[in-house]
Amino acid sequence: MATVLTPPIHTLADLLDYLGVSPKRVRYPPSPGQATEKDVLEIQAREGRLYELVKGVLVEKVMGFQESVLAAALVGFLWGFVRPRKLGLVALPDGLMRLAPRLVLIPDVSFTSWDRIPGRRMPKKPIPNLVPDLAVEVLSPSNTRKEMARKREDYFTAGVRLVWEVNPKTRIIEVYTAPDQFTRLGEEDTLEGGEVLPGFALRLRELFGELDEQGNA
């Protein structure tokens, strides 16, 4: 399992700068640096709220309704491609994953190939040791550039091969193959799976069109 390095943190200001999030999203208690995976699971069971664990700090995972709709749509497209080919597993926005010691992240959507899954069987633990091939983050208003840069660094250091950042507001997807190497796609473009999901292709107008859906009068 990879070890994710962090810069020196001596003050609360250092911690918030590293995390790149508002203080409102940092859970206290437990004290920053003292939180565990047990806290993550207990809060989820008791309150139904999702928290990521970053170096012993609980950071709330926030997702609005539009972001959730896009994530659900993307899960559907990916699962429709992955399942018939028996390529691996696609997880929803509550799929906790231990990417490294004291690092539990929750991609909004993820794909993990069977080769990366111990025993090539469905994990039984609530927080399995899993590093997905693809991690998708659907951006919410609370996500800052600093936070997303930190998460990309964490993902790629752990061994994730591909990261998609989906922006519902601008209807743009940034496709990352490294923390600072990306291609920007708009509604007129086609999102492809690259080496991670060869043959997968999705017209982004079809994906973002989910935001324009209306019921019959």
Rosetta silent file (secondary structure, phi, psi, omega in degrees, C-alpha in Angstrom):
SEQUENCE: MATVLTPPIHTLADLLDYLGVSPKRVRYPPSPGQATEKDVLEIQAREGRLYELVKGVLVEKVMGFQESVLAAALVGFLWGFVRPRKLGLVALPDGLMRLAPRLVLIPDVSFTSWDRIPGRRMPKKPIPNLVPDLAVEVLSPSNTRKEMARKREDYFTAGVRLVWEVNPKTRIIEVYTAPDQFTRLGEEDTLEGGEVLPGFALRLRELFGELDEQGNA
SCORE:     score description
SCORE:     0.000 S_00000001
   1 L     0.000  136.005 -176.423    0.000    0.000    0.000 S_00000001
   2 L   -69.560  152.667  172.485    1.338    3.426   -0.958 S_00000001
   3 L  -106.557  123.718 -178.529    2.380    6.041    1.589 S_00000001
   4 L   -94.108  119.874 -177.882    1.057    9.522    0.835 S_00000001
   5 L   -81.968  148.283  177.142    3.454   12.259    1.896 S_00000001
   6 L  -130.218  154.089  175.873    2.256   15.542    3.392 S_00000001
   7 L   -70.819  162.732  177.764    3.995   18.872    4.020 S_00000001
   8 L   -57.567  133.439  179.140    4.891   19.827    7.623 S_00000001
   9 L  -123.699  113.777 -177.066    1.771   20.771    9.594 S_00000001
  10 L  -115.258  -22.415 -176.270    2.345   22.762   12.793 S_00000001
  11 L  -133.113  167.971  176.028   -0.800   24.884   13.128 S_00000001
  12 H   -62.046  -35.639  177.755   -4.511   24.715   12.370 S_00000001
  13 H   -62.904  -40.869  177.261   -3.879   27.171    9.524 S_00000001
  14 H   -60.804  -42.831 -177.767   -1.304   24.767    8.059 S_00000001
  15 H   -63.656  -48.403 -178.846   -3.820   21.928    8.289 S_00000001
  16 H   -65.518  -35.051  177.605   -6.649   23.818    6.581 S_00000001
  17 H   -65.415  -41.193  179.088   -4.266   25.036    3.886 S_00000001
  18 H   -66.117  -45.636 -178.682   -3.160   21.468    3.225 S_00000001
  19 H   -68.853  -33.753 -179.906   -6.704   20.092    3.164 S_00000001
  20 L    73.405   28.092 -177.404   -7.964   22.975    1.025 S_00000001
  21 L  -127.021  163.045  174.726  -11.415   22.966    2.649 S_00000001
  22 L   -67.967  146.502  175.839  -13.584   25.264    4.734 S_00000001
  23 H   -56.343  -25.856 -179.318  -13.349   24.739    8.524 S_00000001
  24 H   -63.307  -20.795 -178.197  -17.074   23.893    8.393 S_00000001
  25 H   -95.431   -1.336  179.378  -16.206   20.599    6.687 S_00000001
  26 E   -97.970  121.613 -175.452  -13.673   19.481    9.302 S_00000001
  27 L   -80.146  134.972  175.428  -15.246   17.370   12.066 S_00000001
  28 L  -149.686  129.707   -6.813  -14.411   18.068   15.699 S_00000001
  29 L   -74.083  171.113    1.035  -14.284   16.056   17.914 S_00000001
  30 L   -71.041  163.974 -179.395  -12.219   13.933   17.528 S_00000001
  31 L   -61.042  142.826  177.242   -9.261   16.281   17.496 S_00000001
  32 L   -52.513  129.744 -177.910   -7.612   16.765   14.095 S_00000001
  33 L    97.937  -13.987 -176.138   -5.028   14.028   13.636 S_00000001
  34 L  -109.097   -4.871 -178.026   -6.776   11.655   16.063 S_00000001
  35 L   -71.159  153.115 -178.514   -9.710   10.446   13.969 S_00000001
  36 L  -131.077  173.994  176.599   -9.875    6.821   12.860 S_00000001
  37 H   -63.921  -30.322  176.582  -11.792    4.655   10.414 S_00000001
  38 H   -59.972  -39.718  177.621  -14.014    3.641   13.329 S_00000001
  39 H   -63.547  -41.691  179.456  -15.131    7.270   13.599 S_00000001
  40 H   -57.513  -48.295 -176.512  -15.928    7.335    9.880 S_00000001
  41 H   -70.874  -38.819 -179.037  -18.151    4.261   10.139 S_00000001
  42 H   -67.125  -40.069  178.732  -19.847    5.275   13.389 S_00000001
  43 H   -66.738  -40.205  179.016  -20.789    8.726   12.084 S_00000001
  44 H   -63.026  -43.131 -178.996  -22.118    7.230    8.867 S_00000001
  45 H   -70.082  -37.613 -174.512  -24.242    4.704   10.787 S_00000001
  46 H   -82.753  -38.689 -171.798  -25.459    7.219   13.379 S_00000001
  47 H  -117.555  -12.108 -177.373  -25.978   10.335   11.266 S_00000001
  48 L    71.115   19.930 -179.238  -25.947    9.163    7.657 S_00000001
  49 L  -106.702  141.873 -176.853  -23.161   11.652    6.867 S_00000001
  50 L   -98.805  132.590  176.430  -20.099   10.747    4.838 S_00000001
  51 E  -129.476  137.916  169.338  -16.605   11.707    5.924 S_00000001
  52 E   -89.977  153.440  179.144  -13.272   11.078    4.290 S_00000001
  53 E  -111.898  116.404 -177.810  -10.277   10.376    6.507 S_00000001
  54 E  -126.488  103.963  178.803   -7.144   12.348    5.630 S_00000001
  55 L    54.477   44.315  177.538   -4.172   11.913    7.975 S_00000001
  56 L    79.097   13.192  179.582   -6.404   11.440   10.991 S_00000001
  57 E  -117.453  134.350  177.762   -8.727   14.313   10.064 S_00000001
  58 E   -90.677  120.160  179.771  -12.408   13.885    9.211 S_00000001
  59 E  -117.909  120.230 -175.904  -13.414   15.914    6.136 S_00000001
  60 E   -66.516  137.447  175.150  -17.095   15.912    5.236 S_00000001
  61 L   -92.417  116.358 -175.503  -18.030   14.692    1.775 S_00000001
  62 L  -113.875  133.161  177.791  -20.625   17.102    0.373 S_00000001
  63 L  -144.128  126.734  177.245  -22.732   16.498   -2.737 S_00000001
  64 L   -83.503  178.859 -175.242  -25.723   18.471   -3.984 S_00000001
  65 H   -65.658  -47.040 -179.619  -28.695   17.115   -5.911 S_00000001
  66 H   -61.117  -40.907  178.771  -27.436   17.997   -9.406 S_00000001
  67 H   -62.457  -38.898  179.763  -24.055   16.478   -8.637 S_00000001
  68 H   -65.446  -40.217  178.434  -25.780   13.330   -7.430 S_00000001
  69 H   -62.215  -44.132  179.322  -27.852   13.080  -10.624 S_00000001
  70 H   -64.382  -41.445  179.171  -24.739   13.361  -12.779 S_00000001
  71 H   -62.163  -42.891  179.379  -22.911   10.775  -10.684 S_00000001
  72 H   -62.837  -42.127  178.758  -25.852    8.377  -10.986 S_00000001
  73 H   -62.817  -42.934 -179.033  -25.993    8.870  -14.746 S_00000001
  74 H   -66.293  -37.493  174.644  -22.271    8.264  -15.086 S_00000001
  75 H   -58.198  -43.490  179.990  -22.535    5.102  -12.990 S_00000001
  76 H   -61.378  -45.491  179.188  -25.203    3.880  -15.384 S_00000001
  77 H   -63.571  -44.353 -179.008  -23.077    4.508  -18.469 S_00000001
  78 H   -67.049  -44.552 -178.251  -20.000    2.918  -16.916 S_00000001
  79 H   -64.392  -35.830  177.420  -21.849   -0.088  -15.528 S_00000001
  80 H   -63.877  -24.768  177.421  -23.487   -0.690  -18.889 S_00000001
  81 H   -89.881  -42.591 -173.547  -19.987   -0.955  -20.368 S_00000001
  82 H   -74.068  -44.748 -172.459  -18.188   -2.758  -17.545 S_00000001
  83 H   -60.862  -51.669 -178.059  -20.746   -5.400  -16.556 S_00000001
  84 H   -61.539  -26.299 -178.092  -21.192   -7.239  -19.891 S_00000001
  85 H   -93.639   -3.003  179.317  -17.412   -7.413  -20.302 S_00000001
  86 L    52.809   50.037 -175.307  -16.827   -8.554  -16.701 S_00000001
  87 L   -88.326  -24.862 -176.463  -14.115   -5.924  -16.278 S_00000001
  88 E   158.427 -149.064 -175.578  -14.543   -5.155  -12.586 S_00000001
  89 E  -121.117  142.901  174.263  -16.711   -3.126  -10.215 S_00000001
  90 E  -113.892  128.955 -175.908  -18.297    0.322  -10.442 S_00000001
  91 E  -115.833  152.239  179.977  -19.064    2.031   -7.131 S_00000001
  92 L   -85.432  179.684 -175.833  -21.429    4.834   -6.116 S_00000001
  93 L   -70.290    7.799  174.352  -20.637    7.997   -4.090 S_00000001
  94 L  -118.123   19.815 -179.859  -20.721    6.137   -0.743 S_00000001
  95 L   -85.502   95.680  179.798  -18.027    3.602   -1.634 S_00000001
  96 L   -70.178  137.599  179.904  -15.349    4.039    1.037 S_00000001
  97 E  -138.373  132.874  174.461  -11.838    3.010   -0.003 S_00000001
  98 E   -90.814  105.894 -178.081   -8.595    2.786    1.957 S_00000001
  99 E   -88.593  -23.902 -178.937   -5.994    4.044   -0.516 S_00000001
 100 E  -164.201  168.486  177.404   -3.141    4.295    1.981 S_00000001
 101 L   -55.732  128.326  178.863   -2.624    4.231    5.757 S_00000001
 102 L    62.046   25.271  176.096   -4.952    6.840    7.351 S_00000001
 103 E  -131.678  101.881  176.927   -6.283    7.817    3.921 S_00000001
 104 E  -116.915  115.379  179.863   -9.901    6.850    3.211 S_00000001
 105 E  -114.675  162.135 -178.035  -11.440    8.599    0.214 S_00000001
 106 L  -131.229   85.354  175.461  -14.885    8.395   -1.367 S_00000001
 107 L   -58.464  147.965  177.317  -14.829    8.993   -5.126 S_00000001
 108 L   -65.889  -33.160  172.628  -18.199   10.101   -6.451 S_00000001
 109 E  -145.793  144.530  176.279  -17.885    7.277   -8.975 S_00000001
 110 E  -145.134  152.678  171.156  -15.131    4.692   -9.290 S_00000001
 111 E  -125.067  128.644  177.523  -14.125    1.758  -11.449 S_00000001
 112 E  -125.426  121.021 -179.393  -11.861   -0.953  -10.066 S_00000001
 113 E   -72.077  154.657 -179.076  -10.694   -3.766  -12.323 S_00000001
 114 H   -59.078  -31.231 -179.819  -10.800   -7.349  -11.042 S_00000001
 115 H   -62.220  -22.792 -179.362   -7.011   -7.480  -11.179 S_00000001
 116 H   -96.243   -1.277 -176.513   -6.895   -4.895   -8.371 S_00000001
 117 L  -102.909  120.521 -177.718   -9.451   -6.643   -6.171 S_00000001
 118 H   -52.025  126.161  179.368   -8.038   -9.220   -3.719 S_00000001
 119 H    69.978    4.478 -177.928   -9.032  -12.709   -4.805 S_00000001
 120 H    53.105   39.118  179.766  -11.027  -11.156   -7.654 S_00000001
 121 L  -129.329  155.275  177.916  -14.050  -11.260   -5.335 S_00000001
 122 L   -55.131  124.165  177.776  -16.470   -8.677   -3.992 S_00000001
 123 L   -62.437  141.662 -178.591  -14.874   -7.035   -0.933 S_00000001
 124 L   -99.811  -25.411 -176.114  -16.725   -7.785    2.312 S_00000001
 125 L   -76.253  149.232 -179.652  -15.229   -5.150    4.608 S_00000001
 126 L   -66.019  -27.297  175.264  -16.939   -1.736    4.871 S_00000001
 127 L  -128.773   87.177 -177.879  -13.619   -0.028    4.080 S_00000001
 128 L   -78.324  156.932  169.680  -11.618   -2.334    1.809 S_00000001
 129 E   -74.987   98.141 -177.957   -8.019   -1.856    0.733 S_00000001
 130 L  -141.155  133.247  171.128   -8.791   -0.739   -2.818 S_00000001
 131 L  -117.392  108.028 -176.151   -7.116    1.596   -5.262 S_00000001
 132 L   -68.777  155.739  172.471   -9.474    2.139   -8.204 S_00000001
 133 L   -71.309  -39.902 -178.126   -8.262    2.381  -11.772 S_00000001
 134 E  -125.339  129.305  172.965  -10.627    5.326  -12.319 S_00000001
 135 E  -120.829  132.049 -179.016  -11.778    7.885   -9.754 S_00000001
 136 E  -116.614  130.456  174.733  -14.443   10.448  -10.642 S_00000001
 137 E  -117.617  119.804  175.210  -15.084   13.635   -8.684 S_00000001
 138 E   -95.031  114.013 -169.260  -18.264   15.593   -9.488 S_00000001
 139 L   -69.937  134.069  173.636  -17.487   19.110   -8.312 S_00000001
 140 L  -108.320  162.900  179.300  -19.702   20.804   -5.730 S_00000001
 141 L   -56.225  -27.038 -177.731  -19.614   24.513   -4.797 S_00000001
 142 L   -79.569  -12.922  179.998  -17.683   23.624   -1.633 S_00000001
 143 L   -77.306  125.833  178.053  -14.818   22.015   -3.562 S_00000001
 144 L  -100.260  163.701  176.287  -11.834   24.345   -3.905 S_00000001
 145 H   -60.270  -38.711 -179.573   -8.960   24.173   -6.380 S_00000001
 146 H   -63.719  -44.006  178.930   -6.631   23.459   -3.472 S_00000001
 147 H   -61.820  -46.344 -176.401   -8.733   20.538   -2.286 S_00000001
 148 H   -67.894  -35.146  176.333   -8.975   18.992   -5.728 S_00000001
 149 H   -63.450  -41.656  178.160   -5.229   19.368   -6.340 S_00000001
 150 H   -64.650  -41.442 -179.317   -4.579   17.596   -3.037 S_00000001
 151 H   -67.218  -39.555  177.340   -7.021   14.814   -3.883 S_00000001
 152 H   -61.450  -41.978  178.434   -5.486   14.286   -7.311 S_00000001
 153 H   -60.852  -44.027  178.299   -2.060   14.012   -5.693 S_00000001
 154 H   -61.971  -46.558 -179.073   -3.441   11.473   -3.228 S_00000001
 155 H   -59.256  -53.194 -174.458   -5.142    9.464   -5.963 S_00000001
 156 H   -70.779  -34.109  175.805   -2.162    9.213   -8.280 S_00000001
 157 H   -62.638  -37.593  179.848    0.337    8.608   -5.471 S_00000001
 158 H   -72.290  -21.961  178.969   -1.823    5.691   -4.329 S_00000001
 159 L   120.160    4.965  174.212   -1.867    4.240   -7.865 S_00000001
 160 L   -61.612  140.516 -175.060   -5.070    5.501   -9.486 S_00000001
 161 L   -96.293  -24.754 -173.460   -4.544    5.574  -13.251 S_00000001
 162 E  -150.477  135.423  177.497   -7.207    8.034  -14.367 S_00000001
 163 E  -128.207  129.597  173.492   -9.186   10.849  -12.720 S_00000001
 164 E  -109.942  126.294  172.566  -12.201   12.615  -14.196 S_00000001
 165 E  -107.960  116.077 -174.261  -13.287   15.921  -12.660 S_00000001
 166 E  -103.431  123.642 -179.605  -16.846   16.725  -13.720 S_00000001
 167 E  -109.617  104.035 -178.812  -18.057   20.316  -13.415 S_00000001
 168 L   -64.352  -32.428 -176.235  -21.876   20.543  -13.607 S_00000001
 169 L   -67.762  -46.185 -178.436  -21.830   24.352  -13.659 S_00000001
 170 L   -93.293  -11.382 -176.106  -19.563   24.735  -16.708 S_00000001
 171 L    57.275   47.854  178.756  -20.445   21.334  -18.213 S_00000001
 172 E  -127.069  143.097  172.139  -16.781   20.554  -18.614 S_00000001
 173 E  -118.589  130.565  172.315  -14.827   17.427  -17.711 S_00000001
 174 E  -102.279  123.894 -176.827  -11.103   17.505  -17.064 S_00000001
 175 E  -101.366  111.683 -176.877   -9.445   14.154  -17.754 S_00000001
 176 E  -101.685  131.824  171.992   -6.298   13.702  -15.649 S_00000001
 177 E  -110.558   -1.810  174.781   -3.591   11.138  -16.362 S_00000001
 178 E  -160.903  164.281 -175.161   -1.300   12.702  -13.732 S_00000001
 179 L   -54.021  -30.826 -177.280   -1.907   15.271  -10.972 S_00000001
 180 L  -126.489   19.557  178.358   -1.162   18.202  -13.304 S_00000001
 181 E  -119.752  115.520 -175.363   -1.648   16.682  -16.766 S_00000001
 182 E  -148.157  162.053  172.418   -5.150   16.911  -18.160 S_00000001
 183 E  -119.636  134.670 -178.097   -7.339   17.325  -21.210 S_00000001
 184 E   -99.982  127.771 -178.547  -10.422   19.566  -21.001 S_00000001
 185 E  -119.741  139.998  177.330  -13.604   18.322  -22.698 S_00000001
 186 L  -111.160 -173.532 -174.704  -16.836   20.205  -23.334 S_00000001
 187 L   -60.713  -27.174 -178.423  -20.378   19.233  -24.296 S_00000001
 188 L   -84.931   -1.082 -176.427  -19.474   18.769  -27.949 S_00000001
 189 L   -98.913  172.126  177.545  -16.715   16.283  -27.092 S_00000001
 190 E  -116.839  128.987  177.529  -16.663   12.562  -26.387 S_00000001
 191 E   -86.292  126.026 -178.857  -15.302   11.149  -23.139 S_00000001
 192 E  -117.860  157.728 -175.524  -13.209    8.028  -23.708 S_00000001
 193 E   -84.597   -9.396  178.735  -11.857    5.405  -21.332 S_00000001
 194 L    57.941 -144.327 -178.828   -8.300    5.434  -22.645 S_00000001
 195 L   -73.932  -18.466 -178.958   -6.056    2.610  -21.447 S_00000001
 196 L   -76.704  -43.163  179.432   -8.211    2.097  -18.357 S_00000001
 197 E  -133.511   72.074 -178.478  -11.442    1.309  -20.239 S_00000001
 198 E   -57.493  130.569  178.890  -10.520    0.750  -23.902 S_00000001
 199 E    96.493  -16.361  177.790  -13.547    1.167  -26.130 S_00000001
 200 E   -73.378  132.010  177.922  -15.627    3.174  -23.673 S_00000001
 201 E  -147.401  133.382 -178.867  -17.012    6.345  -25.272 S_00000001
 202 E  -138.299  120.833  175.284  -19.650    8.740  -23.999 S_00000001
 203 E   -70.053  124.627 -174.801  -20.899   11.864  -25.741 S_00000001
 204 H   -68.349  -24.069  174.477  -20.868   14.542  -23.097 S_00000001
 205 H   -61.665  -34.137  178.594  -23.984   16.169  -24.507 S_00000001
 206 H   -70.436  -40.791  179.106  -25.770   12.968  -23.511 S_00000001
 207 H   -66.773  -54.587 -176.473  -24.325   13.041  -19.997 S_00000001
 208 H   -70.179  -17.958  175.102  -24.905   16.728  -19.276 S_00000001
 209 H   -61.018  -20.301  177.120  -28.319   16.477  -20.921 S_00000001
 210 H   -59.491  -27.439 -178.947  -29.425   14.805  -17.669 S_00000001
 211 H   -76.691  -10.396 -178.518  -29.428   18.304  -16.165 S_00000001
 212 H  -106.715    4.019 -176.928  -32.033   19.458  -18.687 S_00000001
 213 L   -61.640  142.211  176.944  -34.523   16.614  -18.183 S_00000001
 214 L  -137.368  148.790  176.819  -38.186   17.547  -17.718 S_00000001
 215 L   -80.773  163.134  177.583  -41.260   15.525  -16.984 S_00000001
 216 L   -68.983  143.479  179.889  -44.261   15.306  -19.276 S_00000001
 217 L   -69.313    0.000    0.000  -46.878   18.018  -18.799 S_00000001
